[in-house]
């Protein structure tokens, strides 16, 4: 499996519009973060986890032109806002995009992209096949088994996903004890680390480190990183086998 970090930023990206902080002014390309998403090349399929507002540019930057299915973690716009940009992929493949999400997320997509679902005859509307998934049930995309992992974004139930030895969790503040078992023996973990200070909706940096240590993956990468965390300055603070991801990073698992 190849994991491509399309984006590693929080909901506003980095730099934030109008912000003059040190990280937003940084010239380090690893401090330039688009909204969080990963593209997985596994077996003979390309799976996208989340499709944020930067999706079009992220795919062009990576020279990628295929997605077989999209898995959504939750319905916030920084994770869904790029859905309209699947239209060229519909054209290239001559088929609808396969979408996997919980019912509450499907309901959100119906509101955000009403024109996709209102039986419009306009030929340029994105084409999708919707698949409702359950947090308690493994599902398959082709031959690929996907294990949903329940987490909570504040009070909002969201999903992470485990595929083989890889697990991706973003926007989490709490992962219930009942879900930890699903991460047993995972080799590569990706998890959110928003900022140094405590936040009501996201793991802080220290909380993400504690979570990573508890899971004990061979390697953990932090994503959904806010604009107060500088890539180079945080590196000395990271324990062994824990890293800060960055846009354009490729992992081979």
C-alpha positions in Angstrom: 0.0 0.0 0.0 1.1 3.5 -0.8 -0.3 6.4 1.4 -0.2 9.9 -0.1 -0.9 12.8 2.2 -2.9 15.1 0.0 -3.3 17.5 2.9 -2.3 17.7 6.6 -3.9 21.0 7.7 -6.8 21.9 10.0 -10.1 23.3 8.8 -8.7 26.7 7.7 -5.4 25.3 6.3 -2.0 26.9 6.9 -1.4 29.8 6.3 -4.8 31.0 7.5 -6.2 33.9 5.6 -5.2 37.2 7.3 -3.0 35.6 10.0 0.5 37.0 10.6 1.8 34.4 13.0 5.3 32.9 12.6 4.0 29.6 11.1 1.7 31.3 8.6 4.6 33.4 7.5 7.0 30.5 7.3 8.9 29.8 4.1 9.2 26.1 4.9 7.1 24.2 2.5 6.3 21.6 5.2 4.4 24.4 7.0 2.1 24.9 4.0 -0.9 22.7 4.8 -4.0 22.1 2.8 -7.1 20.5 4.3 -6.5 16.9 5.6 -7.0 14.0 3.2 -5.1 10.9 2.2 -5.1 8.9 -1.1 -4.4 5.2 -0.7 -3.0 3.1 -3.5 -3.8 -0.4 -2.4 -3.9 -3.6 -4.5 -5.6 -2.5 -7.7 -7.7 0.3 -6.2 -7.3 4.0 -5.3 -9.2 5.0 -2.2 -9.6 8.5 -1.0 -10.3 9.3 2.7 -12.2 12.6 2.8 -12.5 15.0 -0.1 -12.0 18.6 1.1 -12.1 21.9 -0.6 -8.5 21.6 -1.8 -9.1 18.2 -3.6 -8.7 19.5 -7.1 -5.3 21.1 -6.5 -4.1 18.2 -4.4 -4.7 15.7 -7.1 -3.1 17.9 -9.7 -0.1 18.5 -7.5 0.4 14.7 -7.1 -0.2 13.9 -10.8 -3.1 11.7 -9.7 -6.1 11.2 -11.9 -8.0 8.2 -10.5 -10.2 7.6 -7.4 -12.2 4.4 -7.2 -14.0 5.2 -4.0 -14.3 7.9 -1.3 -14.6 7.2 2.4 -15.9 10.1 4.5 -15.0 10.4 8.2 -17.7 13.0 8.9 -19.7 15.7 7.3 -17.8 18.9 8.1 -17.0 21.0 4.9 -13.2 20.8 5.3 -13.7 17.1 4.7 -16.5 17.1 2.1 -16.2 20.4 0.2 -14.4 19.0 -2.8 -17.0 16.5 -3.8 -18.1 18.6 -6.8 -14.6 18.2 -8.3 -15.1 14.5 -8.9 -16.8 15.5 -12.2 -13.7 15.0 -14.4 -13.2 11.6 -12.8 -16.8 10.7 -13.7 -15.9 11.7 -17.3 -12.7 9.8 -17.4 -14.1 6.5 -16.0 -17.6 6.8 -17.5 -19.0 5.7 -14.2 -20.3 7.2 -10.9 -18.0 7.6 -7.9 -18.5 5.1 -5.1 -19.1 6.9 -1.8 -18.9 5.2 1.6 -20.2 7.1 4.7 -22.5 6.9 7.7 -26.1 7.9 7.2 -25.7 11.2 9.0 -22.8 12.1 6.6 -24.9 11.1 3.6 -27.7 13.4 4.9 -25.1 16.2 5.2 -24.0 15.7 1.6 -27.6 15.9 0.5 -27.8 19.3 2.0 -24.4 20.6 0.9 -24.7 19.3 -2.6 -28.4 19.2 -3.1 -28.1 19.4 -6.9 -26.3 16.1 -7.0 -29.3 14.3 -5.5 -32.4 16.3 -6.8 -32.8 14.2 -10.0 -31.4 17.0 -12.1 -31.1 16.4 -15.8 -28.1 18.7 -16.1 -25.3 16.6 -17.6 -22.5 18.2 -15.6 -23.8 17.1 -12.2 -21.4 14.8 -10.3 -22.5 11.1 -10.5 -22.3 9.1 -7.3 -23.3 5.7 -5.8 -23.9 6.0 -2.1 -23.1 3.2 0.3 -24.3 3.5 3.9 -21.8 2.0 6.4 -22.2 1.0 10.0 -19.6 1.8 12.7 -19.9 -1.8 14.1 -19.5 -3.7 10.8 -16.5 -4.3 8.6 -17.2 -3.6 4.9 -15.5 -4.3 1.6 -14.6 -2.2 -1.3 -13.8 -4.7 -4.0 -11.5 -7.2 -2.2 -10.3 -4.6 0.3 -11.6 -5.0 3.9 -12.3 -1.8 5.8 -12.8 -1.7 9.6 -14.6 1.5 10.8 -13.3 2.9 14.1 -15.8 5.0 16.1 -14.4 8.3 17.5 -15.9 11.5 18.8 -15.2 15.0 17.5 -16.3 16.7 20.6 -19.9 15.4 20.8 -20.1 14.5 17.1 -19.7 10.8 16.3 -17.2 10.3 13.5 -15.3 7.4 11.9 -11.7 6.5 11.4 -10.7 3.6 9.2 -8.4 0.6 9.4 -7.2 -1.1 6.2 -4.8 -3.9 6.8 -1.9 -2.6 8.9 -2.8 1.0 8.3 -5.3 3.1 10.4 -6.4 6.7 9.8 -8.2 8.8 12.5 -8.7 12.5 12.2 -10.7 15.1 14.1 -10.9 12.9 17.2 -11.0 14.0 20.8 -12.1 10.7 22.2 -11.7 7.1 21.0 -13.8 4.8 23.2 -12.2 1.8 24.9 -14.4 -0.5 22.8 -12.7 0.7 19.7 -9.1 0.5 20.8 -9.1 -3.2 20.2 -9.7 -2.6 16.5 -6.2 -1.0 16.4 -4.4 -4.0 17.9 -1.1 -4.7 16.1 -1.6 -1.8 13.6 1.8 -0.9 12.1 1.1 2.6 10.8 -1.2 5.0 12.5 -2.3 8.4 11.4 -4.0 10.6 14.0 -4.9 14.3 14.4 -2.8 16.7 16.6 -4.3 20.1 16.3 -2.3 22.3 18.7 -0.3 22.5 21.9 -3.2 23.8 24.0 -6.1 21.7 25.0 -9.0 21.9 22.5 -12.7 20.7 23.1 -13.0 19.0 19.7 -9.5 17.6 18.8 -6.5 15.9 20.3 -3.9 18.3 21.5 -0.3 17.6 20.7 0.3 15.9 24.1 -3.0 13.9 23.8 -2.0 12.7 20.4 1.4 11.6 21.7 -0.3 9.7 24.6 -2.7 8.1 22.2 0.1 7.0 19.8 2.1 5.5 22.7 -1.0 3.6 23.8 -1.6 2.1 20.4 2.0 1.3 20.0 2.2 1.3 16.2 5.6 0.9 14.6 5.2 4.4 13.2 2.7 7.1 13.9 2.2 10.3 11.8 0.3 13.3 13.0 -2.1 15.2 10.7 -4.9 17.8 10.9 -2.2 20.2 12.2 -3.0 23.7 13.2 -1.1 26.9 12.4 0.6 27.2 15.7 2.8 24.1 15.2 5.9 24.6 13.2 7.2 21.4 11.4 10.9 21.9 12.2 10.4 23.1 15.8 8.2 20.2 16.8 10.6 17.5 15.6 12.8 17.5 18.7 9.7 17.2 20.9 8.5 14.0 19.2 9.2 10.5 20.8 10.8 7.8 18.6 8.7 6.5 15.8 6.3 9.4 16.0 6.4 12.0 13.1 4.7 15.1 11.8 3.2 14.4 8.4 3.3 17.0 5.7 1.6 17.7 2.4 3.0 15.5 -0.3 4.5 12.9 2.0 4.4 9.3 0.5 4.5 6.3 2.8 5.0 2.7 1.5 3.5 0.1 3.8 
